[in-house]
């Protein structure tokens, strides 16, 4: 196109496609065929051990010293001895018929476990909310002071239920506890006076455990919530 040689209107001219193909062979350039990537084989069924319940979905609410119970807001499991899963290690069940102030769930507080030793919960490592429920039914003239600890944290050093809220009154205390050994241990001990420790109900519910590798000792001091 245009005069021979390069010019600003047509450049070097029009490409002669037929001549270009003839220069490399009548069949033209070969077109590479994509090579298929082998697909991963279908997984085969194999037997496997049950996967532990992840921390993100764990929740146990135990009616310490009592049967299963459908309360005003929650369903509570019947108390049981520990043989894996969860349960207490010691003590005896007790029952009162006295009404309880500060709650609609009388039955949850009227049944309680005396001198429970430990409550143990088999859980995934991570952070958990622990809520303990109490009520005092025995004479306030006999002081009951108890220490409560979990996973190396002192939750209570000398809890006196009647001295905190009075007789026949519901008391709840909540704590955050980090588990790093697969078992959440909540231990109860007498610290003063003749009366052994008691507990009416225990809730253990998982929390977000934070970034991987977080030091479980970073939150070594438990801060109770009073309700």
Secondary structure, 3 states (H helix, E strand, C coil): CCCCCCECCCECCCCCHHHHHHHHCCCCCCCCCCCCCCCCCCCCCCCCCCCCCCHHHCEEEEECCCCCEECCCCEEEECCECCCCEEECCCEEEECCCCCECCCCHHHHHEEEECCCEEEEECCCEEEEEEEEECCCCCCCCCCEEEEEECCEEEEEEECHHHHHCCCECEEEEEEEEECCCEEEEEEEEEECCCCCEECEEEEEECCCCCCCCCHHHHCCCCCEEC
